[in-house]
């Protein structure tokens, strides 16, 4: 095909997956420097890609609003949005990086001459019907599976573009100002103790033990606790430490409690990214914060249970060579089921991870880069 002039990337969700999809954009931008490249992303995750220099336009997908219209029978409003947003621009190349029924429908609705997506079985929910160039990748349960990032880059290859494994994320001045105001230039750790799935959660009291140890040993001057506003119940022990001390302070001589900052539900996606960007170390369950740390090349410690790290863990296949500061802790035993929806099994796997091992990993990762100014 001739060089495309209007390209659409379809990767609406989830937040961590959006963050680690940026190599698709970087690859297309290097190949087509003059093209218009848009990204269809869930409206609540727009900040994740808003400042990326390779992007022309963000196309917000109002998932909740459209779902409400469908429930009320307002089909005309849904079709109007699809015609305006998907068909109107006249895209000539579309990449469906999600591989679900909805994303396949969106790809088909664009009417683009070339629509690239996954063949079965990676193309789930009949998404493959919406694309006309179907890419076969090794199955996830096969002997040689690909990481999620490499699977997406196979779509890029199908467009005749050489992949660029550039994971970099970007933030804006307003978001960076938020960090300066709340953290006041201190060296700090980010702790993201939440996860959508209970089986992926490390015990909250152990996160609290890690926070206290890092502060008492002088590894960091403060700890920022992050999460969604509906996830506060997952952060109890950490938030108890924060509430006893009140507002964060720059005086390191004060007690541990005074140096734990409660940011749970207090940041936008962009502000969360900025908080991660300047962190000395990020400690998290299998969650978006961990993938943000990779995108900002920050030292990180990822805590994993019923998750296949080689498929969806922190992506370290980018160039230049991966940083040794990315640590993954996971204790598997024979017979473990890798099913994140199995709460009982997942919790048992997560509880095998001891606090001292996480503390040691965080100190080692953080010491690899003492200069955290960004």
C-alpha positions in Angstrom: 0.0 0.0 0.0 1.2 3.6 -0.5 2.2 5.5 2.6 -0.9 6.1 4.7 -1.8 9.7 5.5 -4.4 9.1 8.2 -3.8 6.4 10.8 -5.9 5.3 13.8 -4.6 3.2 16.7 -7.4 1.5 18.6 -6.3 0.7 22.2 -9.1 2.0 24.5 -8.1 0.2 27.8 -7.0 -0.8 30.3 -4.8 1.9 31.7 -1.7 -0.3 32.1 -2.2 -1.7 28.6 -2.6 1.8 27.1 0.7 2.8 28.7 2.6 -0.1 27.3 1.1 0.3 23.8 3.1 3.4 23.0 5.8 1.5 21.0 3.1 1.1 18.3 2.8 4.8 18.1 6.6 5.4 18.1 7.0 2.8 15.4 4.3 4.3 13.1 5.6 7.9 13.7 9.2 7.0 12.7 7.9 5.3 9.6 5.4 8.0 8.6 6.7 11.3 9.9 4.1 13.4 8.0 1.0 11.3 8.6 -1.9 12.1 10.9 -1.8 9.5 13.7 -4.7 9.4 16.1 -5.4 7.1 19.1 -8.8 5.9 20.2 -8.6 5.7 24.0 -11.1 5.5 26.8 -12.0 9.1 27.9 -10.8 8.5 31.4 -7.3 7.4 30.2 -6.7 10.3 27.8 -3.9 11.7 29.9 -1.8 8.5 29.4 -1.0 9.5 25.8 -2.0 13.2 25.6 1.5 14.6 25.7 3.2 12.0 23.5 5.1 13.9 20.8 4.3 11.2 18.2 0.6 11.7 18.4 -1.5 14.0 16.3 -4.9 13.7 18.0 -6.4 11.8 21.0 -9.9 10.4 20.1 -11.7 10.0 23.5 -14.0 6.9 23.7 -16.9 7.8 26.1 -17.5 4.3 27.2 -19.9 5.0 30.1 -21.8 7.6 28.1 -22.3 5.4 25.1 -23.3 2.5 27.3 -25.9 4.7 29.0 -27.2 5.6 25.5 -27.5 2.0 24.5 -29.4 1.2 27.7 -31.9 4.0 27.0 -32.3 2.9 23.4 -30.6 6.0 22.0 -29.1 4.2 19.1 -29.0 7.3 17.0 -26.6 9.0 19.4 -24.3 6.0 19.4 -24.3 5.8 15.6 -23.8 9.5 15.3 -20.7 9.3 17.5 -19.3 6.3 15.5 -19.9 8.1 12.1 -18.4 11.3 13.3 -15.4 9.9 15.2 -14.6 6.8 13.3 -15.8 7.2 9.7 -15.6 11.0 9.4 -11.8 11.4 9.4 -11.3 9.0 6.5 -8.6 6.8 7.9 -6.7 4.7 5.5 -4.8 2.5 8.0 -6.2 1.2 11.3 -4.5 -1.0 13.9 -6.8 -2.8 16.4 -4.4 -3.4 19.3 -7.2 -4.5 21.6 -8.5 -7.5 19.9 -12.0 -7.5 21.4 -15.4 -7.4 19.8 -15.9 -3.7 20.4 -12.5 -2.7 19.0 -13.1 -4.9 16.0 -16.4 -3.2 15.3 -14.7 0.2 15.6 -12.0 -0.8 13.2 -14.6 -2.0 10.6 -16.7 1.1 11.1 -13.8 3.4 10.0 -14.1 2.0 6.5 -10.3 2.1 6.2 -8.8 0.3 3.3 -6.3 -1.5 5.5 -7.4 -2.7 8.9 -4.9 -4.8 10.8 -5.7 -6.9 13.8 -5.3 -10.3 15.3 -6.4 -13.6 13.8 -8.0 -16.2 16.0 -7.6 -17.0 18.8 -5.8 -13.8 19.9 -8.6 -11.9 18.1 -11.3 -12.6 20.6 -15.1 -12.0 20.6 -15.1 -12.2 16.8 -12.9 -9.1 16.6 -11.1 -10.6 13.6 -14.2 -10.0 11.5 -13.6 -6.3 11.7 -10.1 -6.4 10.2 -9.0 -7.4 6.7 -5.3 -8.1 7.5 -5.3 -10.8 10.2 -2.1 -11.4 12.0 -1.3 -14.8 13.5 0.9 -14.6 16.7 2.0 -17.6 18.9 -0.8 -18.5 21.2 -0.5 -17.4 24.8 -0.7 -21.0 26.0 1.7 -22.3 23.5 5.4 -23.2 23.9 6.8 -19.9 22.6 4.3 -17.1 23.6 5.0 -13.4 23.0 4.8 -10.6 25.5 1.8 -8.4 25.1 4.0 -5.6 23.7 5.6 -7.9 21.2 2.2 -9.2 20.1 1.2 -5.6 19.3 4.4 -5.0 17.5 3.6 -7.9 15.2 0.6 -5.8 14.0 3.1 -3.0 13.2 5.2 -5.5 11.2 2.1 -6.5 9.2 1.8 -2.8 8.2 5.3 -3.1 6.7 6.8 -1.0 9.5 9.9 -2.0 11.5 9.0 -2.0 15.3 10.6 0.6 17.6 10.6 -0.6 21.2 10.3 2.9 22.7 8.3 2.7 25.9 8.7 6.3 26.9 5.7 8.1 28.4 5.3 11.9 28.8 3.6 14.3 31.1 2.8 18.0 31.0 3.8 21.1 33.0 0.6 21.2 35.0 1.1 17.7 36.2 4.7 18.2 37.1 3.7 21.3 39.1 1.3 19.1 41.1 4.2 16.9 42.1 6.4 19.8 43.1 3.6 21.2 45.3 2.8 17.9 47.0 6.3 16.4 47.4 8.3 19.6 47.6 11.4 18.2 45.9 11.9 15.4 48.3 13.2 11.9 47.4 10.2 9.7 47.7 8.9 6.2 47.0 5.6 5.5 45.3 3.5 2.6 46.7 0.6 1.4 44.7 -1.0 -1.3 46.9 -4.3 -1.8 44.9 -5.5 -4.1 42.2 -8.8 -4.7 40.5 -8.5 -8.4 41.3 -8.2 -9.5 45.0 -6.0 -12.4 43.9 -3.3 -9.9 42.7 -3.2 -8.0 46.0 -0.2 -8.2 48.4 -1.4 -7.8 52.0 -1.8 -4.1 52.9 -0.1 -4.4 56.2 3.1 -5.6 54.5 3.0 -2.6 52.3 2.8 -0.5 55.5 5.8 -2.4 56.9 7.8 -1.6 53.7 6.9 2.1 53.9 8.0 2.3 57.5 11.3 0.5 56.8 12.2 2.7 53.8 11.6 5.8 55.9 13.3 4.7 59.0 16.4 3.5 57.1 16.6 6.8 55.2 16.2 5.1 51.8 13.6 7.8 51.0 12.3 11.0 52.6 8.6 10.4 51.9 6.2 7.7 50.6 3.3 8.6 48.3 0.4 6.1 48.4 -1.6 6.0 45.2 -4.8 4.4 44.0 -8.2 5.1 42.7 -10.9 6.8 44.7 -12.9 3.6 44.9 -9.8 1.6 46.2 -9.4 3.2 49.6 -10.5 0.1 51.4 -7.5 -1.7 50.0 -5.0 0.7 51.5 -6.1 0.6 55.2 -2.8 0.2 57.1 -1.0 2.7 54.9 -3.7 5.3 55.2 -3.8 4.9 58.9 -0.2 5.8 59.0 -0.8 8.8 56.8 -3.9 10.0 58.8 -2.0 9.9 62.1 0.6 12.3 60.8 -1.7 14.7 58.9 -0.3 16.5 55.9 3.1 15.5 54.5 6.0 17.6 55.6 9.5 18.3 54.3 11.0 17.9 57.8 12.6 14.5 57.7 13.3 14.6 61.4 9.6 14.1 62.1 8.0 10.7 62.7 7.4 8.1 60.0 3.7 8.9 60.0 4.3 12.5 59.0 6.1 11.5 55.8 3.4 9.2 54.3 1.4 11.1 51.8 -2.2 9.9 51.0 -2.8 10.5 47.3 -5.4 7.7 47.0 -8.2 9.1 44.8 -6.5 12.5 44.8 -4.8 12.4 41.4 -5.8 12.5 37.8 -4.2 9.9 35.5 -1.8 12.6 34.3 -0.9 13.6 37.9 -0.4 9.9 38.8 2.0 9.6 35.9 3.9 12.7 37.0 4.2 11.3 40.5 5.6 8.0 39.1 7.9 10.0 36.8 9.9 11.6 39.7 9.8 8.7 42.1 13.0 7.2 43.5 11.4 3.8 43.4 7.9 2.4 42.6 6.5 -0.6 44.5 3.3 -2.1 43.2 1.1 -5.1 42.5 0.5 -6.0 38.9 -1.1 -2.7 38.1 -0.8 0.4 35.8 1.7 2.2 38.1 4.2 -0.6 37.4 3.9 -0.1 33.6 4.2 3.7 34.1 7.4 3.1 35.9 8.8 1.3 32.9 7.7 4.1 30.6 9.5 6.7 32.7 12.5 4.3 33.3 12.1 4.5 37.1 13.4 1.9 39.5 10.5 -0.5 40.3 9.6 -3.6 42.3 6.6 -5.6 41.0 4.8 -8.0 43.2 3.2 -10.9 41.3 1.1 -13.9 42.1 -1.2 -15.7 39.6 0.1 -13.8 36.6 2.4 -15.0 33.8 5.1 -12.4 34.0 6.6 -13.3 30.7 3.4 -12.4 29.0 2.2 -9.3 30.8 4.8 -8.3 33.3 7.0 -5.1 33.1 8.3 -5.0 29.5 12.1 -5.1 29.5 12.6 -6.0 25.8 13.1 -2.4 24.7 16.3 -0.8 23.5 18.6 0.4 24.9 19.1 -2.7 27.1 16.6 -3.1 29.9 17.4 -1.5 33.3 18.6 -3.8 36.1 16.4 -1.6 38.3 13.3 -3.4 37.2 12.7 -6.2 39.8 9.9 -8.7 39.8 9.2 -10.8 42.9 7.1 -14.0 42.5 7.1 -17.3 44.3 5.6 -20.1 42.3 5.1 -23.7 43.3 4.3 -26.8 41.3 0.5 -26.9 40.7 -0.1 -23.2 40.9 -3.0 -22.1 38.7 -2.2 -18.9 36.8 -5.7 -17.5 37.1 -6.0 -14.0 38.5 -9.7 -14.5 39.0 -9.1 -17.3 41.5 -9.1 -15.1 44.7 -8.2 -17.8 47.1 -5.3 -19.2 45.1 -4.0 -15.8 44.2 -4.0 -14.6 47.8 -2.1 -17.6 48.8 0.5 -17.0 46.2 0.9 -13.3 47.1 1.3 -14.1 50.8 4.4 -16.1 50.0 6.2 -12.8 49.4 7.8 -11.5 52.6 8.2 -7.9 53.5 12.0 -8.1 54.0 12.6 -9.3 50.5 10.5 -6.4 49.1 12.4 -3.9 51.3 15.8 -5.3 50.1 14.6 -5.1 46.4 13.4 -1.6 46.8 16.6 -0.4 48.4 18.7 -2.1 45.7 16.6 -0.7 42.9 16.5 2.8 44.3 20.2 2.9 44.9 20.8 2.3 41.2 19.8 5.8 40.4 20.3 8.3 43.2 19.7 11.3 41.0 15.9 11.4 40.7 15.4 14.9 39.4 13.3 15.0 36.3 
